[in-house]
Amino acid sequence: MWSDGGMIDSTSALVDLVAALDRREVSARELLDHHLDRVERLAGATNSVITIEPERARAEAVVVDDARAASRPVGQLAGVPVTIKDAIATAGIRSTGGATELRDHEPDEDAVAVAAIRSAGAVV
């Protein structure tokens, strides 16, 4: 499934990740956990991820996996894990824009771009 075992890896093209999810070669939960592990390994050195909500993301991934298992339609990005730039409003997730005075800011609603990504089934 991953680069050390074959087919895809965390840096595969988006179309390849979507295809692997659609073919059920990998579940949304597995793909998310793989990406969370990668973030944990690399984010400290790069200081690239400010807020991580793994349990919330896992709940979103389970919804996608359950929909696929029940043969319900899913969005074009269903199960693809994404990070959202901290400057873009993401409902219920700290969005500081890098400003210390906004360190506890949690928007009530998603920015248009985030709403579109979510409606396509991506896992934030």
N, C-alpha and C positions, 0 to 999 in steps of 0.2 A: 504494500500500500504506500509506504513512504519511500523516499529516495534510497534508503538503505535496504529496502525490501522490494523495490520495484516501481510501480506505476506513477505515483504522484508524490510531491513533497510540498512543504509549506510555501515554497516560492513558485509553484506551478502557476501557469497562466490562469486567469479567472475562468475562462471557458473550460479548461481542463478540470478545475475544481468543481464547477457546476456539473459537468458531465459525470464525474466520479460520484457525486452526490445523487444525481438522477439515476445512475446505474446501480446505486446502493453498494458501491465498492467501499464506501466510507460513510459513516453516519454524520449528521450535523454535530452531534455531541463529540464524536471522535475527532473530527476536524477542529472543532473549537478547543478541545483539550490539548491537541497538538500545538495550536497557535498560542494558547495560554502558557504552555510550557516554554515555547520559544520566547515569548515576551518576558517571562520570568528570568530566563537565562541571559537575555540581551539588554533588557530595558535599563537595568542598573548602570551598566557601562555607558549607555547612550542618553540616559535620562529622558527617554522618548515617550513614556506613557505616564501620565499624571494620576489618572483615576482608573482603576480596574474594578469591574463589577462582575466577578466570575459566576456567582450564584444566579444573578439575574440573566446573564448570558446563557448559562446552562439551561435555565427554565425556557428561554426562547428556543434553544436548540432542540429541546425535548418536544416542544410544540411542532416544530418542523418535522422531526423524525416521526412523531405520531401521525401527522397528516400524510406523510409519504406511506407509512405502514397501512393506513386506512384507504389508500388510493384517492385521497382528496387532492384537489388541485393546490399547487404551491406556486409562489412567485418565482420570477426568473432568477433571483439571487438566493433562493431558499436554502438556508443552512450555511451560507458563506459568512465566516466571521470577518467583521470589519472594526476598525478603530475610527473614532471620530475626533477630528482636531478639537482641542480643548476650547478654541474660540467659537465653536459652533454650538448653539443651544441644543442640548440633548435632555429631554424630559426626565427628571428624577435622577440625573447623573451630574455630579459636580462639573460645572463648565466655567472655568475661571478666566479664560482668555489670557492667562499668564499674569493676571493682576492680583497682587496679594490682598487687596481690599475685597476681592470676589472669591476668596479661598473657600467660602462655605456656600457659594451660589449654586442652587439647583433649579434650573428652569422648570416651569410648569408645563411647557409644551416644547415639542421638537421644532427646530428650524425646518424650513421647507425641504432642504436637501436631505436631512435626517429622516423626515417623514416619508420621503420618496424611497429611500433605501430600506427603511423598515417595511413599507408596504410591498416591496419586492421580495421580502422574506429574509433579508440579511440579518445576521445575529450581531447585535451591537455589544 
